[in-house]
Amino acid sequence: MTIRREINDKTGRDVSIGAVYTTLERMENKGFVSSRIGEPTPERGGRAKKYFRVEAPGLKALRNSKDTLTCMWKGITLAGGIT
């Protein structure tokens, strides 16, 4: 839920919890993130929370994506002369 809320706050997009978990599962299969199950808590009705951690290959992929996007934006002029 925290990741879903963060996506909504940062982008204004409402994504389903299923889409978030599907994406996280795919990222985990690629070694980009790892997960662990926490202890059940009374606040969650006895359910355990799943925690995710970004791993080194995930950081590398994120940096590569950022660099690619930065290169793509270089030289692009938007309406009004903004670059």
C-alpha positions in Angstrom: 0.0 0.0 0.0 2.9 2.4 0.7 4.3 2.0 -2.8 0.8 2.4 -4.3 0.2 5.6 -2.3 3.6 7.0 -3.3 3.0 6.4 -7.0 -0.3 8.2 -6.6 1.2 11.1 -4.7 4.1 11.6 -7.2 2.3 11.0 -10.5 -1.4 11.5 -9.8 -2.1 8.1 -11.2 -4.2 5.6 -9.4 -2.8 2.1 -9.8 -4.3 -1.1 -8.6 -2.6 -3.0 -5.8 -2.5 -6.0 -8.2 -0.5 -4.1 -10.7 1.9 -3.0 -8.1 2.4 -6.6 -6.8 2.7 -8.0 -10.4 5.4 -5.4 -11.2 7.3 -6.1 -7.9 7.1 -9.8 -8.5 8.6 -9.4 -12.0 11.3 -7.1 -10.6 12.1 -9.7 -7.9 12.4 -12.4 -10.6 15.0 -10.3 -12.4 16.9 -9.7 -9.2 16.1 -5.9 -9.0 14.4 -6.2 -5.7 14.2 -8.7 -2.8 11.4 -9.1 -0.3 10.8 -10.4 3.2 7.7 -11.1 5.2 7.4 -9.2 8.5 5.6 -10.3 11.6 1.8 -10.3 11.7 0.4 -7.2 13.5 -2.9 -6.5 15.2 -3.3 -3.3 13.2 -3.4 -5.4 10.0 -5.8 -7.9 11.5 -3.1 -10.4 12.1 -1.7 -10.2 8.6 2.0 -9.9 7.9 3.4 -7.0 5.9 5.7 -7.7 2.9 8.8 -5.5 2.7 10.8 -4.8 -0.5 14.4 -3.7 -0.9 16.1 -2.5 -4.0 19.1 -4.5 -4.8 22.3 -3.5 -6.7 21.1 -4.7 -10.1 17.9 -2.7 -9.5 19.9 0.4 -8.8 21.9 -0.1 -11.9 18.8 -0.5 -14.0 17.3 2.6 -12.5 20.4 4.7 -13.1 20.5 3.4 -16.7 16.8 4.4 -17.2 17.4 7.8 -15.7 20.4 8.4 -18.0 18.5 7.3 -21.0 15.6 9.6 -20.3 18.0 12.5 -19.6 19.7 11.9 -23.0 16.3 11.8 -24.7 15.3 15.2 -23.2 18.5 16.9 -24.2 17.8 19.2 -27.1 14.0 18.9 -27.0 12.3 22.2 -27.0 8.8 22.4 -25.6 6.2 25.0 -26.6 7.2 28.4 -25.2 10.9 27.7 -25.8 11.4 25.6 -22.6 14.1 23.0 -22.9 
